[in-house]
């Protein structure tokens, strides 16, 4: 087993737990996912410390594990971006709804810009 | 006495209201597993209470509110469409990838290797009948490998045509269902708030979103208008407009109900993925195989024409194909005989000069700046990479779809005030988590770079 292999597995497990939490992206789950991501980073630092001088075959094994971790990292990123995108749109809709209410179909009504009329004569 | 009577009436009304509330709860429980179902909330409305004015108070049933949030629905539809694209791409590319071997122990790469080995063997024994026969049999095997790979791509294309027709039929079935639901909603306004109708309608739209990039517009009465890519009507009021796939030997075309070509409007969903692979990806692979087959044929033939056969005559061509655009499908060995193989150069009849030139073709750039083997490997790895990317997209899109569905449940019927208060909380949580994800990704990449160096 290459040096750093067990730490890499721990990093992958921690990132995977963060990913699972982000499938339900409440603010609480976002907060809960952070310690797992921190744990994954700490494990990776350990891998870096241990992985330096190893035969090429062992390095390849570690690289295979890192490829899996990179994919999990991409999935976590996509989930985080997806959740942020949703919330941004959601708050935009709420903002409009708060200002202009809802239309008959239950969707936020378009807000009308403030207008004024002055009559001179 | 009137006071007691009023009190009893108020109590009886209240019992009726609670009965309706229980009915709503019962409905929610009963339908919770129904696809497309959204919880309904029962609102009891308090009546004014002022005994001096004769107002006895109590409650009456208010409107039942559907807690479905259209913004969350749109998000699910968008993610459903992206998942459909990725999932279908994986299905189609998985059936094509086995045609391209990258290991070199079978298929075109092995046949290519055998051909050039046979040229090498010919250079060692230029007048040996067995060596000459091996060149012809290796060449024949190589042409068969090209022919069968292109046939495989052709079969994949034919299968895709069937699936494209089937997908168009599924889309038409769903739009018909939505139009029927629109009819029901328009003819009976109560239907718009009917849980079963609402669930069926949203379920049909969600299924449709998996197949095509649709835009859904909710009409004031509760019915929906469905457009393809925001422009071509699929459903308007009680009318549904069919699409039709026209598949032939050329590109597959999708037409709307009026016969107009709307293929370019398909940008997402299963049908778009199939069209992309049928019209762009597979022809691209075929073109590369054509270029390779034509390159092998031309270069080997040129070398042979520059040599002389066992009788001292100019060499004959080994390969032929009908045209560059279908070189791989028509790639074949000519009627050349073993003694017509030009192993020698005109300056040294009976020698091995030209056989050496033929063998050397294997190691010099011949097609697009690459050797034949490199060119094939590049094509095979491109096929593998496309499948790999599609699989990664599929996994990511499945995550995003699961997340969108979870978020939809989470945001149904929420209070505006509560959500507005949460905004800052979310912003802080996103920023902090995003920072950690960036660190994790950077660390992973740095470590990979370190191990690769």
Interface residues (C-beta under 8 A of the other chain):
Chain A: X15 X19 X22 X23 X24 X25 X26 X27 X30 X31 X33 X34 X37 X38 X40 X41 X44 X45 X47 X48 X51 X59 X62 X63 X66 X67 X69 X70 X71 X73 X74 X75 X76 X77 X78 X79 X80 X82 X83 X84 X86 X87 X89 X90 X91 X93 X94 X97 X98 X103 X104 X105 X106 X107 X108
Chain B: X66 X68 X70 X71 X72 X75 X79 X218 X219 X220 X222 X392 X395 X396 X399 X400 X402 X403 X404 X406 X407 X410 X411 X416 X419 X420 X422 X423 X425 X426 X429 X430 X432 X433 X434 X436 X437 X439 X440 X441 X443 X444 X445 X446 X447 X448 X450 X451 X452
